[in-house]
Amino acid sequence: MVIALAGLVAVMIGVGISRPMQGFADQSRRAGLVDKAVQALDRMARDVRLAVPNSLRSDNGTLELLRAPVGGRYRANLVDGQYQDPPACPAESCRIPFAGPLPLNELSLPASLWMVIYNVGGSSAGNSVWLQQDENDTSSVITPKTTIDLNGDNLELALSGFRFRYASPQHRFYLADKVVGYRCQNGRLLRAEFDSLELSYSYTNAAPIVDRVDCVASSFTYDPGDNTRNGLATLRLTLSEAGETISLLRQVHIDNAP
């Protein structure tokens, strides 16, 4: 009788303790998944906010953008005694004055950059950072990647035979250093940086940002907006582990006024 009662008490205690312990373990697992997803989405949002206007693109679980950590306002440059707006670079060491100062307190200019003025994101060559002009057309919204140095209140570009296609009504320019891409693949969110502008990229050597990702349930979409509202990037990330699933949504408003 004593043994039977002791066994019954042990079973009751085990059942009473196991459920709270299992609940605590499940809650800890969910909290870990949420923390991973939040960190990944925060990083994506930071990159999206640094995108050149109208350079964001998304397709089938891939999000890519041209990152511009530095920007400012330019002034018309002087070529053969005449001021050019949009700026023109007919000779070597093109000089474009800017209304400074550039925000370089914590940033230094990389060795090679693109300069972008009034990227309208059009569908024809030269009207988008992704669609380069052909060899017979030397005008575009983006320069070839080149060395850009600071000389007082001037940007000096090691560039010749080039002219920006459009003048910016607000005289804005952007200095872009990398293409940043995210892709959900094989249960992982990958991040990569690229040094050239291509229509598509390989993510073979991309760094994993977070694992245990449900790539079917996750999505990265982009609405470029119009003349009445900003663009909107919608980032949905779903993570699963041991039967626990969490899904987080982050929306980032994008000022696409070039």
C-alpha positions as CSV (number, residue, x, y, z in Angstrom):
1,M,0.0,0.0,0.0
2,V,2.8,2.4,0.9
3,I,4.7,1.6,-2.3
4,A,1.5,2.1,-4.4
5,L,0.7,5.5,-2.7
6,A,4.3,6.6,-3.1
7,G,4.2,5.8,-6.8
8,L,1.0,7.6,-7.2
9,V,2.4,10.7,-5.5
10,A,5.5,10.5,-7.7
11,V,3.5,10.4,-10.9
12,M,1.3,13.3,-9.8
13,I,4.4,15.4,-8.9
14,G,6.1,14.4,-12.2
15,V,3.0,15.4,-14.2
16,G,2.7,18.7,-12.3
17,I,6.3,19.6,-12.8
18,S,6.9,18.4,-16.4
19,R,4.2,20.6,-17.9
20,P,5.6,23.9,-16.5
21,M,9.2,22.8,-17.4
22,Q,8.1,21.9,-21.0
23,G,6.3,25.3,-21.2
24,F,9.4,27.1,-20.0
25,A,11.6,25.2,-22.6
26,D,9.1,26.0,-25.4
27,Q,9.0,29.7,-24.4
28,S,12.8,29.9,-24.3
29,R,13.0,28.3,-27.8
30,R,10.5,30.8,-29.1
31,A,12.3,33.7,-27.5
32,G,15.5,32.6,-29.1
33,L,13.9,32.4,-32.5
34,V,12.4,35.8,-32.1
35,D,15.8,37.3,-31.1
36,K,17.4,35.8,-34.2
37,A,14.7,37.1,-36.5
38,V,14.8,40.6,-35.0
39,Q,18.5,40.9,-35.4
40,A,18.3,39.7,-39.1
41,L,15.4,42.1,-39.9
42,D,17.2,45.0,-38.2
43,R,20.3,44.4,-40.4
44,M,18.2,44.2,-43.5
45,A,16.3,47.4,-42.6
46,R,19.6,49.3,-42.0
47,D,20.8,48.3,-45.5
48,V,17.5,49.2,-47.1
49,R,17.6,52.7,-45.6
50,L,21.1,53.3,-47.2
51,A,19.8,52.3,-50.7
52,V,20.2,54.7,-53.6
53,P,16.7,55.9,-54.5
54,N,15.0,53.5,-57.0
55,S,17.7,50.9,-56.7
56,L,15.9,48.3,-54.6
57,R,14.7,45.2,-56.3
58,S,13.2,41.9,-55.1
59,D,12.4,38.6,-56.6
60,N,11.8,35.0,-55.4
61,G,13.2,35.4,-51.9
62,T,16.0,37.7,-53.0
63,L,16.4,41.4,-52.0
64,E,19.2,43.5,-53.6
65,L,20.1,47.2,-53.5
66,L,22.9,49.6,-54.3
67,R,24.2,51.0,-51.0
68,A,25.2,54.6,-50.7
69,P,26.7,55.5,-47.3
70,V,27.6,59.0,-48.5
71,G,25.5,61.6,-50.3
72,G,25.1,65.4,-50.6
73,R,24.2,68.2,-52.9
74,Y,26.2,69.1,-56.0
75,R,26.6,72.4,-58.0
76,A,26.9,72.7,-61.7
77,N,30.5,72.2,-62.8
78,L,32.5,74.5,-65.1
79,V,33.5,73.0,-68.4
80,D,35.2,75.2,-71.1
81,G,34.0,78.3,-69.4
82,Q,30.3,77.2,-69.2
83,Y,28.4,75.7,-66.2
84,Q,27.0,72.3,-66.8
85,D,23.9,70.9,-65.1
86,P,23.8,68.0,-65.2
87,P,27.5,67.8,-64.6
88,A,29.7,66.7,-67.5
89,C,33.1,65.1,-67.5
90,P,34.7,65.6,-70.9
91,A,38.3,65.5,-69.7
92,E,40.4,63.4,-67.2
93,S,40.0,64.3,-63.5
94,C,36.5,65.6,-63.7
95,R,35.7,68.1,-61.0
96,I,32.2,68.5,-59.5
97,P,31.7,71.1,-56.8
98,F,29.4,70.2,-53.9
99,A,27.6,72.1,-51.1
100,G,29.4,70.6,-48.2
101,P,30.3,69.3,-45.9
102,L,30.0,65.6,-46.7
103,P,29.1,63.5,-43.7
104,L,32.6,62.0,-43.4
105,N,33.2,62.3,-39.6
106,E,32.9,58.5,-39.2
107,L,33.2,57.5,-42.9
108,S,36.1,57.6,-45.3
109,L,35.7,57.3,-49.1
110,P,36.5,53.8,-50.4
111,A,39.1,53.5,-53.1
112,S,36.4,53.0,-55.8
113,L,32.9,54.3,-56.0
114,W,29.9,54.9,-58.2
115,M,28.4,58.4,-58.3
116,V,24.7,58.6,-58.9
117,I,22.5,61.6,-59.9
118,Y,18.8,61.4,-60.4
119,N,18.3,57.7,-60.7
120,V,14.7,57.6,-62.0
121,G,14.7,53.8,-62.1
122,G,13.6,53.6,-65.7
123,S,13.4,50.5,-67.9
124,S,15.8,51.7,-70.5
125,A,19.6,51.7,-70.5
126,G,21.1,54.7,-68.8
127,N,17.9,55.5,-66.8
128,S,18.6,53.0,-64.0
129,V,21.6,51.9,-62.0
130,W,21.0,48.3,-63.1
131,L,20.8,49.1,-66.9
132,Q,24.1,50.6,-68.1
133,Q,24.3,52.7,-71.2
134,D,25.7,51.1,-74.3
135,E,29.2,51.9,-75.6
136,N,27.9,54.5,-78.0
137,D,26.1,56.5,-75.3
138,T,28.2,58.2,-72.7
139,S,25.4,59.5,-70.6
140,S,23.8,57.8,-67.6
141,V,22.4,58.3,-64.1
142,I,25.4,56.5,-62.8
143,T,29.1,56.7,-63.5
144,P,31.3,53.7,-64.1
145,K,33.0,52.7,-60.8
146,T,36.0,55.0,-60.4
147,T,38.3,56.8,-58.0
148,I,36.7,59.8,-56.3
149,D,38.8,62.1,-54.2
150,L,37.9,65.2,-52.1
151,N,39.7,68.4,-52.9
152,G,38.3,71.2,-50.8
153,D,34.7,71.7,-51.9
154,N,35.1,69.6,-55.0
155,L,34.7,65.9,-55.9
156,E,37.4,64.9,-58.3
157,L,36.5,61.8,-60.4
158,A,39.1,59.9,-62.4
159,L,36.7,59.9,-65.4
160,S,36.5,61.3,-68.9
161,G,34.0,61.2,-71.7
162,F,30.9,61.0,-69.5
163,R,27.9,63.1,-68.7
164,F,25.1,62.6,-66.2
165,R,21.9,62.1,-68.1
166,Y,19.6,64.2,-65.9
167,A,19.9,67.2,-63.6
168,S,18.5,66.6,-60.1
169,P,15.9,69.3,-59.2
170,Q,17.2,69.2,-55.6
171,H,20.8,68.8,-56.8
172,R,21.2,65.5,-54.9
173,F,24.0,63.1,-55.5
174,Y,24.9,59.7,-53.9
175,L,28.3,57.9,-53.7
176,A,27.7,54.2,-53.7
177,D,30.2,51.6,-52.7
178,K,28.6,48.1,-52.8
179,V,25.7,46.1,-54.0
180,V,24.1,44.4,-51.0
181,G,22.0,41.3,-51.5
182,Y,19.9,39.0,-49.3
183,R,18.7,35.6,-50.3
184,C,16.7,32.9,-48.5
185,Q,18.2,29.5,-49.5
186,N,18.3,26.0,-48.0
187,G,16.9,27.1,-44.6
188,R,19.3,30.1,-44.2
189,L,19.2,33.8,-44.8
190,L,22.3,34.7,-46.7
191,R,23.9,38.2,-47.1
192,A,26.5,39.1,-49.7
193,E,28.3,42.3,-51.0
194,F,29.2,42.7,-54.7
195,D,31.6,45.1,-56.4
196,S,29.9,45.2,-59.8
197,L,26.4,45.9,-61.2
198,E,24.9,42.8,-62.7
199,L,21.4,41.7,-63.6
200,S,21.8,38.6,-61.3
201,Y,24.4,37.3,-58.8
202,S,25.6,34.0,-57.4
203,Y,25.3,33.6,-53.6
204,T,27.6,30.6,-53.4
205,N,30.0,32.4,-51.1
206,A,27.4,34.5,-49.2
207,A,27.6,34.7,-45.4
208,P,24.7,33.2,-43.4
209,I,22.9,35.7,-41.2
210,V,20.4,33.4,-39.6
211,D,19.5,29.7,-39.9
212,R,16.3,27.6,-39.3
213,V,14.5,29.8,-41.8
214,D,11.4,28.6,-43.5
215,C,12.1,30.0,-47.0
216,V,8.7,29.1,-48.3
217,A,6.9,31.1,-45.6
218,S,9.4,34.0,-45.7
219,S,9.2,36.7,-48.3
220,F,10.8,40.0,-49.3
221,T,8.6,42.3,-51.4
222,Y,9.0,45.8,-52.7
223,D,6.5,48.4,-53.8
224,P,8.3,51.3,-55.5
225,G,5.4,53.7,-54.7
226,D,4.4,56.6,-56.9
227,N,4.3,60.4,-56.9
228,T,1.9,60.5,-53.9
229,R,3.5,58.0,-51.5
230,N,6.9,56.5,-50.6
231,G,8.2,53.1,-51.6
232,L,7.7,50.2,-49.2
233,A,9.8,47.2,-48.5
234,T,8.0,44.4,-46.7
235,L,10.2,41.9,-45.0
236,R,8.7,38.7,-43.6
237,L,10.9,36.2,-41.9
238,T,9.6,32.8,-40.5
239,L,11.8,30.6,-38.3
240,S,11.1,27.1,-37.1
241,E,12.7,24.8,-34.6
242,A,11.5,21.6,-32.8
243,G,7.9,22.2,-33.6
244,E,8.0,25.9,-32.7
245,T,7.4,28.5,-35.4
246,I,7.6,32.3,-35.3
247,S,6.9,34.8,-38.0
248,L,8.0,38.5,-37.9
249,L,7.1,41.3,-40.3
250,R,9.0,44.5,-40.8
251,Q,8.0,47.2,-43.2
252,V,10.5,49.9,-44.2
253,H,9.4,53.1,-45.9
254,I,11.8,54.3,-48.6
255,D,12.1,57.9,-49.9
256,N,12.6,57.2,-53.6
257,A,12.8,60.9,-54.6
258,P,16.1,60.9,-56.5
